[in-house]
Structure formats: structure tokens, C-alpha cells
Amino acid sequence: MKTWRFKPQAIGVALLVSAGFLIGPAYAGDADTKCGLETLKGQYLGSATGTVFPPAFGVTSPAVSNGAAYIIFNGDGTGTDFVTFTVNGKNQNVKSPASETYTLDPDCTGTRTLASGLQYDIYVAFDGSEFNTISTTPGFAVSTTYKRTGTDQ
């Protein structure tokens, strides 16, 4: 008759597996913290340098773009942009302030659509403290990080 002996390695593996169930998710996508429209609320400040390709913005050859902006998000899928945008150093005199809309999924990804028609994918910190954007508008290559500078409006 065989005698059962517990090996230390087996006990260690069993403890690790049990701890995994008690501790919770292994990666951010499973976290209990989720995003919603209210995650973006307050004033966010950002700046970016990018490239514009023909025929976007009326350019005939690739051009350097720069922007500085702040956005006030209302926490309901709407916001207001205050922006200066240049192409090859020339102010494009974009309408400012201008309205925008955004979506935000529980995994903290979403979209921004500006009144001008520019579109971006967004990636938001769970606490709403900052977010990254990347343009999905043809001919406009730019990404930006925005950081919350205040919550009062």
C-alpha cells in the first residue's frame, strides 16, 4: 500500500492558485474600476506636435503642425475646446472655443469628435487624471497627452 505524502512544491502551487482567486484580477482589463462619461470632468491641458499630409488642411506637401489647448469636459459626453493650431508655424485661426463630444467605454477607451470634424481615439486613466489621444483623421498624424489641471468649471 502506498502512503500519500504532500510535497512542498505541491503545497506551494496550491497556495499560489488560492491566493490568485483571493487577490483578484491579473491585469487592468479585469479591474473593478471602470470608466464612464463622468470619468472625464474638469479642465485638461495638453500640447502636441504632429505632421499634416496632403490634402488635409489644404497642404500640398507634408507639413509640421503644433497645437496647444485646454478642454473642459462636463462629465456627460460633451466638452469645450480652447485651442491654437499652427501648420508650418502659421496660425490656422481655428474657432475657439469650440464644442466636442466624446464616448468612453468601461475599459477606459473611447473617441473624441471635434466640431471641426477631427476625430481621435482616446485612452483614459481609470481615475480620469489624464488621457492620451491619437488622431484617426486621414492626413493628420498626431498624438497628445492631456492632464487634468482642475475640476472646477
N, C-alpha and C positions, 0 to 999 in steps of 0.2 A: 504494500500500500504506500502511495506517495503522500508525503507531507507537504502541505502548501506553505510556502514562505513568501512573504512580501519582500520584494526587492526595493531598496531605497529609491532607485530610478523610477519605478512604477508609482510609488507614493508621490514623488516629486511631480511627475506628469499629471497625476490625478489632482493634485493641489493647484497646479497652474491652470488646468482646464476649469476647475471650480471657480478659481479667482476671476477668470475671464468672464464668467457669467455674472459674478457679483459686481465687478468693476463697471462693466457696460461696454459701449461701442468701441471698436478698434480704430475708427477713423472718423474724421469730421462729418462725413456724409451721413453718419448714423446718429449724430449728436441730438440730444433732446432740444437744444436751442435751434429754433427755426426763424427764418426771416418772413416778413410780411411788408406790405406797403409802409406801415408805420415805422419800420426799421430806419428808413431814411427820413429824418426830420431835423430841421435846423439849417444852418449855413455851412457850406463846404467850400474850401478854397483849393484851386489847382492851377497848374500851368503845363503847357506841352509844346514840344517841337515835333513837327512831322513833315511829310512830303505830300505834295499835291501832284497828281498826274493828269495829263490832258484827257479829256476836255474839261475836267472838273474845275470849277471856279474860273472858267474862261482862259486857263493857261494853255500855251501851245507847246511847252516843254516842261519837264519836271521842275518843280519849284519848292522852295523851303517855306513852311508855314509855322507860325508861332501863335500861341494863344495864352491869355491869362483870363481867369474867370472865377466868379463865385456863383454858387447856386443856392437858392433857398428852397428846400423841399418841405412840403406841407404835411407829409406823412399819409397822403391819400392817393398817391399816383400822379400828383401834379407838382410842378415846381416853376421857379422863375430864374432865368439865367441873366447874369450881368457879365458881358464878355467883350474883350478886344481881340480881334483876329487879324493877323497880317499874312500876306503872301509876298515873299521876296522883300520883306521889310515895308511893304505898302499897306497901310491900314485899309481894311476892306469895309469899314464903317457898317458893320452888321447891326441890325436893330437890337438895341439893348435898353431896357430889359426885354426879354422875350420869354414866352411860355414854353414849357415842355411837359411831356408825360413820361411815365415810366411804369414798368412792370417789375415785380420781384417775386420769384418763386420761393417756396420753403427752403430750398437748398442754397439760397442767397445768390442766385444768378438771375439775370433779367435783361431788360432792354431799356434804352432811353431813346426818345424821339423828340428832336427839337422842332420848334415852329418852322424853321428854315427847311426842314426835311432831312437833316443829317440824322443818322441812326448809329447807335452804339450797342454793343453787348456790355453788360456790367457784372462785376463780381464784388459782392459786398461783405464786409466783416460782419460776423454774427451780431456784434453789439452796435453796428451802424457807425462806428467811429471813422471808417474810411471805406473807399471803394475804388476799384480800377475800372477803366473803360477802354475799349478798343473799337475804332471806327469800323462799321460794316457798310459804309457808304462807298460805292465804287469810285476810285480815283483819289481817295483821301486816306492816307496811311498815317495814323496817329494813335497813341495810347496815352492815357493820363491817370495819375493817382490823385484823388481828391481826399482831403482830410477835413473832418468836422471841426469848425472853429467856434461854434456856438450853437445853442439850441433855442435861444430866444429869437422871436421874429418881430 
